[in-house]
């Protein structure tokens, strides 16, 4: 849990029906940390990932005790001192770049990815470093092939990165669109690609079978890295656009259309469209796609959809029309949705909380949380901790206790 007023991050555990603090950190930054990896053994935290006067720090923490296994201070300064890379002239003046998916971002913003063995950190200018996750040893510093970094992904020691290389010349700036594959353990380029054309690349993914998946908004390419050959190309048609985002789940690639807000599915082995529209997204929309055993869970303001390994729908919630959800949390076999707050007939603010099966979307329990007047805020987030449900109101959280006769379900309020 992150408390912005106190700049404090706390790790909590549920014991005997109560929440107990395992450890905490107070970092002088108003920004919540990035947590790219967390399991029962270790938690990886990047403190101060956004640009401010405070130094960025990365730390590996023992999840149970809070003991710091290793810590690296002043990441931004380390990158600037160790990597010979300066922003292009315009970016240096503006101190920001324009990205196709995220919009305008500061050039000193830090991005971090990990596959559980190797950590890669870069700023938006492409000053990067690799770190061994177990020891904290810095493996390499290097300039990425792009000096405007749009997206990156790492899997099984392979780093994919996409962006632009802008070179200043006497006649002005020239821009090359680049998608690259890099050895995450050494920082050495494996392949620099131009197969996705001249349009700005949007996003990249590395799959289990060591293929690079990349989109430039007009089409998606799949490239076999082991055999250095193109697998397939999926081109936009009248009903699909590939620029929003991509999620790999089992044998399918789920894609967010950035023109018509919807999600569709592509077979990873063939590039064939499996399902043209899985769900539409509202204008105030968000979407999250999570693998769950042999299922893919698609959650949006409209609710929950559950898809099987073949891309066919196997379940959805039955909560009815006219509702809009603000956030979701995930347990082993449950999905918990937080409805946007509304005023009841007595003028009180309340939010519905729905617990659904991750297997078929079946409604398990439905509770109405009436916001206490002393909180005087709207709920913004929801999390699940060992059978408890935490609803966040910024500096305040409300905890729902599961009843003994229905483990995992929240008490009706």
C-alpha positions as CSV (number, residue, x, y, z in Angstrom):
1,X,0.0,0.0,0.0
2,X,1.2,3.5,-0.9
3,X,0.4,6.6,1.1
4,X,1.1,9.7,-0.9
5,X,0.7,12.1,2.0
6,X,3.4,10.3,4.0
7,X,5.4,9.0,1.0
8,X,5.2,5.6,2.7
9,X,4.9,2.2,1.1
10,X,3.8,-0.7,3.3
11,X,3.6,-4.5,2.8
12,X,0.7,-6.1,4.6
13,X,-0.2,-9.7,5.3
14,X,-3.5,-11.2,6.6
15,X,-3.2,-13.2,9.8
16,X,-6.0,-14.4,12.0
17,X,-8.5,-12.1,10.3
18,X,-6.3,-9.1,10.8
19,X,-3.9,-7.2,8.6
20,X,-0.4,-7.0,9.9
21,X,2.4,-4.8,8.5
22,X,5.4,-6.9,7.4
23,X,7.6,-4.0,6.4
24,X,7.5,-0.4,5.2
25,X,9.6,2.2,3.4
26,X,9.5,5.9,3.5
27,X,10.9,7.4,0.3
28,X,10.9,11.2,-0.2
29,X,8.9,11.0,-3.4
30,X,5.2,11.7,-4.0
31,X,5.1,9.0,-6.7
32,X,4.1,5.5,-6.0
33,X,6.9,2.9,-6.6
34,X,6.9,0.6,-9.6
35,X,6.7,-3.1,-8.5
36,X,7.8,-5.1,-11.6
37,X,8.2,-8.3,-9.6
38,X,6.7,-9.7,-6.4
39,X,6.4,-13.2,-5.1
40,X,6.5,-14.9,-1.7
41,X,10.3,-14.7,-1.7
42,X,11.2,-11.3,-3.1
43,X,9.8,-7.9,-4.1
44,X,11.5,-5.6,-6.6
45,X,10.7,-1.9,-6.2
46,X,11.8,1.1,-8.2
47,X,11.5,4.2,-6.1
48,X,10.9,7.7,-7.8
49,X,10.4,6.4,-11.3
50,X,9.1,9.8,-12.5
51,X,11.1,12.9,-12.8
52,X,11.6,15.1,-9.8
53,X,14.5,16.4,-7.7
54,X,14.8,13.1,-5.8
55,X,17.1,10.3,-6.9
56,X,15.7,7.1,-8.4
57,X,16.5,3.9,-6.4
58,X,16.0,0.3,-7.2
59,X,15.9,-2.3,-4.4
60,X,15.3,-6.0,-4.0
61,X,13.5,-6.7,-0.7
62,X,12.7,-10.0,1.1
63,X,8.9,-10.2,0.9
64,X,8.5,-11.7,4.3
65,X,10.9,-9.6,6.4
66,X,11.5,-6.4,4.5
67,X,15.3,-7.0,4.6
68,X,17.1,-5.3,1.7
69,X,19.0,-7.8,-0.3
70,X,20.6,-5.2,-2.4
71,X,20.0,-1.6,-3.4
72,X,21.3,0.7,-6.2
73,X,21.2,4.4,-5.6
74,X,21.0,7.4,-8.0
75,X,20.0,5.5,-11.1
76,X,19.5,8.5,-13.4
77,X,22.9,9.8,-12.6
78,X,24.5,6.4,-13.0
79,X,22.9,6.1,-16.5
80,X,24.0,9.6,-17.6
81,X,27.6,9.1,-16.3
82,X,28.0,5.6,-17.7
83,X,26.3,5.8,-21.1
84,X,27.4,8.1,-24.0
85,X,24.0,9.2,-25.2
86,X,22.4,12.6,-25.4
87,X,18.8,13.4,-26.5
88,X,18.2,14.9,-29.9
89,X,18.1,18.7,-30.1
90,X,14.4,19.1,-29.9
91,X,14.0,16.6,-27.0
92,X,16.8,18.3,-25.2
93,X,15.0,21.6,-25.4
94,X,11.6,20.3,-24.5
95,X,12.9,17.7,-22.0
96,X,10.1,15.4,-23.3
97,X,9.3,13.2,-26.2
98,X,6.0,12.2,-27.9
99,X,5.2,8.5,-27.8
100,X,2.5,6.8,-30.0
101,X,0.7,5.1,-27.1
102,X,1.4,7.0,-23.9
103,X,1.6,10.6,-25.3
104,X,4.0,13.1,-24.0
105,X,6.5,11.7,-21.5
106,X,9.6,13.3,-19.8
107,X,12.9,12.1,-21.2
108,X,14.3,11.2,-17.7
109,X,11.3,8.9,-17.0
110,X,12.6,5.4,-16.0
111,X,11.2,2.2,-17.5
112,X,11.9,-1.2,-15.9
113,X,11.2,-4.7,-17.0
114,X,12.3,-8.1,-15.6
115,X,11.9,-11.8,-16.4
116,X,12.8,-12.8,-12.8
117,X,16.5,-13.3,-13.7
118,X,17.6,-10.1,-15.4
119,X,16.4,-6.5,-14.8
120,X,16.7,-3.9,-17.5
121,X,16.3,-0.2,-16.8
122,X,16.3,2.6,-19.3
123,X,15.3,6.2,-19.6
124,X,13.4,7.5,-22.6
125,X,16.6,8.6,-24.3
126,X,17.8,5.0,-24.4
127,X,20.5,5.1,-21.7
128,X,20.1,1.6,-20.3
129,X,21.6,-0.9,-17.8
130,X,21.2,-4.6,-17.0
131,X,21.2,-6.0,-13.5
132,X,21.4,-9.5,-12.2
133,X,18.2,-9.9,-10.1
134,X,19.7,-12.4,-7.6
135,X,22.9,-10.5,-6.7
136,X,22.2,-6.9,-7.8
137,X,25.4,-6.9,-9.8
138,X,25.3,-4.5,-12.7
139,X,25.8,-6.5,-15.9
140,X,26.2,-3.8,-18.4
141,X,25.6,-0.2,-19.4
142,X,24.7,0.6,-23.0
143,X,23.0,3.0,-25.3
144,X,19.9,1.3,-26.9
145,X,19.5,1.5,-30.7
146,X,16.8,4.1,-30.2
147,X,17.1,7.6,-28.6
148,X,13.4,7.8,-28.2
149,X,12.2,4.7,-26.3
150,X,8.5,3.9,-26.8
151,X,8.2,0.3,-25.3
152,X,10.2,-2.6,-24.2
153,X,9.7,-6.2,-23.0
154,X,12.0,-9.0,-21.7
155,X,11.5,-12.7,-21.6
156,X,14.0,-15.6,-21.1
157,X,17.0,-13.3,-21.3
158,X,15.8,-11.6,-24.5
159,X,15.0,-7.9,-24.6
160,X,12.7,-6.3,-27.2
161,X,12.7,-2.5,-27.6
162,X,11.0,-0.2,-30.0
163,X,11.2,3.5,-30.7
164,X,12.8,6.1,-32.9
165,X,16.4,7.1,-33.6
166,X,16.5,10.9,-34.3
167,X,19.8,12.2,-35.7
168,X,20.5,15.9,-35.9
169,X,22.1,17.0,-39.2
170,X,22.9,20.4,-40.7
171,X,19.8,20.2,-42.8
172,X,17.5,19.2,-39.9
173,X,16.7,16.0,-38.1
174,X,16.3,12.6,-39.7
175,X,14.1,9.9,-38.0
176,X,14.5,6.2,-38.3
177,X,11.9,3.9,-36.8
178,X,13.5,0.9,-35.1
179,X,12.5,-2.3,-33.4
180,X,15.5,-4.2,-31.9
181,X,16.3,-7.4,-30.1
182,X,19.0,-7.3,-27.4
183,X,20.7,-9.9,-25.2
184,X,19.4,-8.9,-21.8
185,X,22.4,-10.4,-20.0
186,X,25.1,-8.6,-22.1
187,X,23.4,-5.6,-23.6
188,X,24.6,-6.6,-27.1
189,X,22.2,-6.2,-30.0
190,X,21.0,-9.5,-31.5
191,X,19.0,-8.0,-34.4
192,X,17.9,-4.5,-35.5
193,X,14.8,-4.8,-37.6
194,X,12.8,-2.7,-40.1
195,X,10.2,-5.2,-41.0
196,X,7.4,-3.2,-39.5
197,X,7.8,-0.3,-42.0
198,X,8.2,3.4,-41.6
199,X,5.3,4.1,-39.2
200,X,6.3,4.7,-35.6
201,X,6.4,1.4,-33.7
202,X,3.8,1.1,-30.9
203,X,4.6,-1.9,-28.7
204,X,6.7,-5.1,-28.5
205,X,6.4,-8.4,-26.9
206,X,8.7,-11.5,-26.5
207,X,6.9,-14.8,-26.4
208,X,7.6,-18.2,-24.8
209,X,8.7,-19.7,-28.1
210,X,11.3,-16.8,-28.6
211,X,9.4,-14.8,-31.1
212,X,9.3,-11.0,-31.3
213,X,5.8,-9.6,-31.7
214,X,5.8,-5.9,-32.8
215,X,3.1,-3.4,-33.9
216,X,3.3,-0.1,-35.7
217,X,-0.4,0.6,-35.6
218,X,-1.0,-0.5,-39.2
219,X,0.1,-4.1,-38.8
220,X,1.7,-6.7,-36.5
221,X,4.7,-8.8,-37.3
222,X,5.9,-12.0,-35.7
223,X,9.6,-12.8,-36.1
224,X,11.2,-16.1,-35.1
225,X,14.4,-15.2,-33.3
226,X,15.8,-18.7,-33.3
227,X,15.7,-19.1,-37.0
228,X,15.9,-15.4,-38.0
229,X,12.8,-15.6,-40.2
230,X,9.4,-13.9,-40.4
231,X,6.5,-16.0,-39.0
232,X,3.6,-13.9,-40.2
233,X,2.2,-10.4,-40.7
234,X,-1.3,-9.3,-39.6
235,X,-2.5,-6.2,-41.4
236,X,-5.2,-3.9,-40.3
237,X,-8.6,-4.2,-42.1
238,X,-11.8,-2.3,-42.0
239,X,-12.7,-3.8,-38.6
240,X,-9.4,-4.0,-36.8
241,X,-6.5,-1.7,-35.8
242,X,-3.5,-2.9,-34.0
243,X,-1.9,0.1,-32.3
244,X,-3.4,0.2,-28.8
245,X,-1.6,-2.6,-26.8
246,X,-0.9,-6.3,-26.9
247,X,-1.2,-9.1,-24.3
248,X,0.2,-12.6,-24.8
249,X,-1.9,-15.3,-23.1
250,X,-1.2,-18.9,-23.9
251,X,-1.5,-19.5,-27.7
252,X,-3.3,-16.2,-28.3
253,X,-2.4,-12.5,-28.7
254,X,-5.0,-10.1,-27.4
255,X,-4.9,-6.7,-29.1
256,X,-6.4,-3.4,-28.1
257,X,-7.8,-1.5,-31.1
258,X,-6.8,2.2,-30.7
259,X,-9.4,3.5,-33.3
260,X,-12.5,1.7,-32.2
261,X,-12.0,0.9,-28.5
262,X,-12.3,-2.8,-28.5
263,X,-10.2,-6.0,-28.0
264,X,-9.7,-8.7,-30.5
265,X,-7.6,-12.0,-30.6
266,X,-5.0,-13.4,-33.0
267,X,-3.6,-16.9,-33.1
268,X,0.1,-16.6,-32.2
269,X,1.2,-19.5,-34.3
270,X,-0.5,-18.4,-37.6
271,X,-1.4,-14.7,-37.3
272,X,-5.0,-15.5,-38.1
273,X,-7.8,-13.5,-36.6
274,X,-9.6,-15.7,-34.1
275,X,-12.2,-13.3,-32.8
276,X,-12.9,-9.9,-34.3
277,X,-14.5,-8.4,-31.2
278,X,-14.2,-9.7,-27.7
279,X,-15.4,-6.6,-26.0
280,X,-16.0,-2.9,-26.5
281,X,-14.5,-0.3,-24.1
282,X,-16.3,2.7,-22.8
283,X,-15.1,6.2,-23.6
284,X,-13.8,6.6,-20.0
285,X,-12.4,3.1,-20.5
286,X,-9.6,1.0,-19.4
287,X,-8.8,-2.6,-20.0
288,X,-6.8,-5.2,-18.3
289,X,-6.1,-8.7,-19.6
290,X,-4.7,-11.4,-17.3
291,X,-3.8,-15.1,-17.9
292,X,-5.5,-17.3,-15.3
293,X,-4.6,-21.0,-15.6
294,X,-6.2,-22.1,-18.9
295,X,-8.3,-18.9,-19.1
296,X,-7.8,-15.3,-20.2
297,X,-9.6,-12.7,-18.1
298,X,-10.6,-9.5,-19.8
299,X,-11.8,-6.8,-17.4
300,X,-13.0,-3.3,-18.4
301,X,-15.6,-0.8,-17.1
302,X,-18.3,-3.1,-18.5
303,X,-17.3,-6.0,-16.3
304,X,-15.6,-9.4,-16.8
305,X,-15.3,-11.7,-19.8
306,X,-13.6,-15.1,-19.6
307,X,-12.0,-16.7,-22.7
308,X,-10.6,-20.2,-23.2
309,X,-7.4,-21.2,-24.9
310,X,-9.2,-21.3,-28.2
311,X,-10.2,-17.7,-28.0
312,X,-13.9,-18.6,-27.5
313,X,-15.9,-17.0,-24.7
314,X,-16.6,-19.4,-21.8
315,X,-18.1,-17.0,-19.4
316,X,-19.1,-13.5,-18.4
317,X,-20.6,-11.7,-15.5
318,X,-24.3,-11.4,-15.2
319,X,-24.4,-8.0,-13.4
320,X,-26.6,-6.4,-16.0
321,X,-26.5,-3.1,-17.9
322,X,-26.0,0.4,-16.6
323,X,-23.0,-0.3,-14.4
324,X,-19.5,1.0,-14.8
325,X,-16.5,-0.3,-12.9
326,X,-13.5,1.7,-11.7
327,X,-10.9,-1.0,-10.8
328,X,-10.4,-4.8,-10.5
329,X,-8.4,-7.1,-8.3
330,X,-7.4,-10.7,-8.8
331,X,-7.1,-13.8,-6.6
332,X,-6.3,-17.4,-7.6
333,X,-9.8,-18.2,-8.8
334,X,-11.6,-15.0,-8.2
335,X,-12.0,-11.5,-9.7
336,X,-13.2,-8.6,-7.6
337,X,-14.7,-5.5,-9.3
338,X,-15.2,-2.1,-7.8
339,X,-18.1,-0.1,-9.2
340,X,-17.8,3.6,-9.7
341,X,-19.3,5.5,-6.8
342,X,-22.9,6.8,-6.9
343,X,-25.3,8.6,-4.7
344,X,-28.2,6.7,-3.1
345,X,-31.6,8.0,-2.3
346,X,-30.4,9.4,1.0
347,X,-27.5,11.3,-0.5
348,X,-24.8,8.8,0.7
349,X,-21.9,7.8,-1.5
350,X,-21.8,4.1,-2.1
351,X,-20.0,1.6,-4.4
352,X,-20.9,-2.0,-5.3
353,X,-18.3,-4.7,-5.0
354,X,-18.8,-7.8,-7.0
355,X,-16.9,-11.1,-6.5
356,X,-16.8,-13.3,-9.6
357,X,-15.5,-16.7,-10.6
358,X,-12.4,-16.6,-12.8
359,X,-13.5,-19.8,-14.4
360,X,-16.8,-18.7,-15.9
361,X,-17.6,-15.2,-14.6
362,X,-20.3,-16.5,-12.2
363,X,-21.4,-14.1,-9.5
364,X,-20.2,-15.4,-6.1
365,X,-21.1,-12.4,-3.9
366,X,-22.3,-8.8,-4.2
367,X,-21.8,-6.2,-1.5
368,X,-22.7,-2.5,-1.2
369,X,-20.0,-0.4,0.4
370,X,-21.5,2.8,1.9
371,X,-18.7,5.3,2.3
372,X,-18.4,6.7,5.8
373,X,-19.0,10.4,5.9
374,X,-15.7,11.1,7.8
375,X,-13.8,9.7,4.8
376,X,-15.3,12.3,2.5
377,X,-13.6,10.7,-0.6
378,X,-14.5,8.5,-3.5
379,X,-13.0,4.9,-3.7
380,X,-10.4,4.7,-6.4
381,X,-8.8,1.2,-6.1
382,X,-9.3,-2.3,-4.9
383,X,-6.9,-5.1,-3.9
384,X,-7.2,-8.7,-2.5
385,X,-5.0,-9.9,0.3
386,X,-5.4,-13.5,1.5
387,X,-9.2,-13.5,1.5
388,X,-9.6,-9.8,2.5
389,X,-10.6,-7.1,0.2
390,X,-9.1,-3.6,0.5
391,X,-10.8,-0.6,-1.0
392,X,-8.6,2.4,-1.3
393,X,-9.6,6.0,-0.7
394,X,-6.2,7.6,-1.1
395,X,-4.8,7.9,2.4
396,X,-7.6,5.7,3.8
397,X,-8.5,2.0,3.1
398,X,-11.6,0.1,4.1
399,X,-11.1,-3.7,4.7
400,X,-13.9,-6.2,4.0
401,X,-13.6,-9.4,6.0
402,X,-14.6,-12.7,4.3
403,X,-17.3,-14.6,6.3
404,X,-16.2,-17.9,7.8
405,X,-18.9,-19.9,6.0
406,X,-17.9,-18.6,2.6
407,X,-14.1,-18.3,2.3
408,X,-13.0,-15.7,-0.2
409,X,-16.3,-13.8,-0.3
410,X,-16.8,-10.4,1.2
411,X,-19.2,-9.7,4.0
412,X,-22.4,-8.0,2.9
413,X,-22.3,-4.5,4.4
